[in-house]
Amino acid sequence: MPGPKALSIREWTCTACGTVHDRDHNAALNVQQAAGPAVSACGAPVRPEPVLAQREETGSHGFPTGNRAA
């Protein structure tokens, strides 16, 4: 079995079995397997709808903010 390849080699053919290996395709398969269903949105919205901030979360409500650097 041959050793590690330089990153500049994107594709190679195995001398033992003749299989063509594509580094980018293999990396995509590894990412897909590692992420599992977490990245499979199947057309569903991936981001939640925006929600307006509650009054307690917004701004200073008119309270003095103290000294501010100009």
C-alpha positions in Angstrom: 0.0 0.0 0.0 1.5 3.3 -1.0 2.2 6.0 1.6 0.6 9.5 1.9 0.4 11.6 -1.2 1.3 15.3 -1.5 -1.7 17.6 -1.3 -1.0 18.8 -4.8 -1.9 15.3 -6.1 -5.7 15.5 -6.5 -6.2 12.1 -8.3 -4.2 8.9 -8.7 -4.6 5.3 -9.8 -3.8 2.4 -7.5 -1.0 0.3 -9.0 -2.3 -2.8 -7.2 -6.0 -2.8 -8.3 -6.3 -0.1 -10.9 -8.9 1.9 -8.9 -8.9 5.6 -9.6 -8.9 7.7 -6.4 -10.2 11.3 -6.3 -9.1 13.1 -3.2 -11.9 15.8 -3.4 -14.6 13.2 -3.9 -13.3 11.2 -1.0 -13.1 14.3 1.2 -16.8 15.1 0.4 -17.8 11.5 1.4 -15.9 11.8 4.7 -17.6 15.1 5.5 -21.0 13.8 4.6 -20.5 10.7 6.8 -19.2 12.7 9.7 -22.0 15.3 9.6 -24.7 12.7 9.0 -28.3 13.9 9.0 -27.3 17.3 10.4 -26.6 18.7 6.9 -29.5 17.0 5.2 -32.2 19.7 5.1 -34.2 17.9 2.4 -35.7 21.3 1.2 -36.7 22.3 4.7 -35.8 25.8 5.9 -32.3 25.5 7.5 -32.5 28.8 9.4 -35.3 29.6 11.7 -37.6 32.5 10.9 -36.5 35.9 12.4 -38.1 36.7 15.7 -38.4 40.3 17.0 -36.5 40.9 20.2 -38.5 41.1 23.3 -38.7 44.5 25.1 -36.4 43.2 27.8 -33.7 42.4 25.2 -33.7 45.6 23.2 -31.6 48.7 23.6 -31.2 50.7 26.8 -34.9 51.6 27.2 -34.0 55.2 27.7 -31.7 54.6 30.7 -28.5 56.6 30.8 -25.6 54.6 29.3 -22.9 56.4 31.3 -19.8 58.0 29.7 -19.2 57.0 26.2 -15.9 57.4 24.3 -16.3 59.8 21.4 
